[in-house]
Amino acid sequence: MRRTMIAAAALAVAAVGTVGAAHAQGKSAADGIAEYRKMLEDGNPSELFEARGEALWKTARGPRNATLERCDLGQGPGVVKGAFVALPRWFADTGRVQDLESRLLTCMETLQGLKAAEIAATPFGRDEQRNLEGLVAWIASESRGLRFALPQSHPEERAMYELGRRVFFYRAGSHDFACASCHGEEGQRIRMQDLPMLTKNPGDGVGFAAWPAYRVSSGELWGMQRRLNDCYRQQRFPFPGYASDVTVALGVYMGVNAKGAASIAPSIKR
């Protein structure tokens, strides 16, 4: 953890310097941030989380003293490569459409005997939630460079896409915000951050195809569940339940819209 915090501080200083240099050269702040991210690609601290996740996948844990190596992420038991870019999807054994985090909870409970409800209720960045972040980082990294192709053949997958679309455009809360308020049209930005339009494929490694990501500002790895939780906070909405249907539905909507985009996850964010 100390290494991660030191890395976060160093990256934050690098970000300020790079953006400042870009401004001095007449470039936009967005150009500076893009250069900064490119510079850090080879030293992304998410590699620490990836290593932890790979070890956790292969380590016998829980009341049943079992590994996760028989976990089926949609490509068959134990198959990791290519799984991330086809999630969320419908699973016959649970009768549900699941994203990566909710599917891992199922495997941790059925294979290892850990309690999924207790893990889901744990604050982000602590205990088994931290382990989940490592698993998510490693599994995502095994599909880096592959293109998103979420299935829509099952009726439940199509139903979740429609639910996700409605939630994306649903306005409420004290600020009358929706996901679409920030990500529903071209050219939006907040502070120095360009906001991708997520109603269509915004391009390789942009939007959905960039998460999970290492957040320099917090020194932590954020999965999609954590990213959505923070979006709800910024919208002044009540926090959604971890791995709840509404969060999975948003993942389906954004993931299907990102069809053909190449994953760069885990990426690096401000």
C-alpha positions, 0 to 999 in steps of 0.5 A: 500500500505504501508503494501505491501511495508513493506512486500516486503522489509521483504521478500527480506531480507528473500530471501537473508538470505535463499539463503545465508544459502543454499549456506553455506550448499552446496545447490544450489541457486535454492534449497535456493529459493525453501526453501524460497518460501516454508517458505513464503507460509502461509504469501504470501502478495497476500492475501491482493490483494485477499481480495480486489478482492473479495470485488470488485466483490461484490461491486456495482460500475460504471455508472450502479451501478452494481456488477460483480456477474453476470459475466460469466467467462465460468462456468456460470453467477457468478460461480468463482470456477474452472473458472480460470483453464479453461481460456483462452476459447471461449465466444459466447457473444463476439465471441472471445477467452478471458483470465481472464483479457480480460473477466473481461474487458468485464464484467466491461463494460457490467455490470458496464458501465466502459470503457474497452478501457480506463482501458486497456490503464491505466498503470499497478498498477494504478486506475482500473488496480490495481482493475483488479489485485485484481480481478485476484488474488481472482478469481485465488485463488478460483481455487487453487489446481485445475488442468488446462484443457483448452478447445480446442473444438471450432475452434477459440480455436484451431486457437488461440493455433496455433497462440500462438505456432507461436508467442512463437517461433517467433524470432525478436527484437534487441536481436533476442529473442523469448519466446522459447529462455528462455522457449523452452528447459530444464535446462535454467536459468537466474541469480538465476531463473530456467526457466521452459520449457513451450512447455509441462507441466512443472509440478504442480505449475510451469510456467503457473500454478504459475501466477498470482503471488506476485512479491517481487521485485516490491511489486505488484501482477502481472497477466498474462498480466503484466507478458507477457508485461515484457517478451516483454520488456526483449526481446526488443520487442514493448509492446503488447496491453493489452488483445490483441489477441497475448497475449491471444494466448500465454495464450492459448498455455501455458495453453493447454500445462500445462494440468493437472498441479495444480494451485498454483496461486497467487504464490510468485516470487522473 
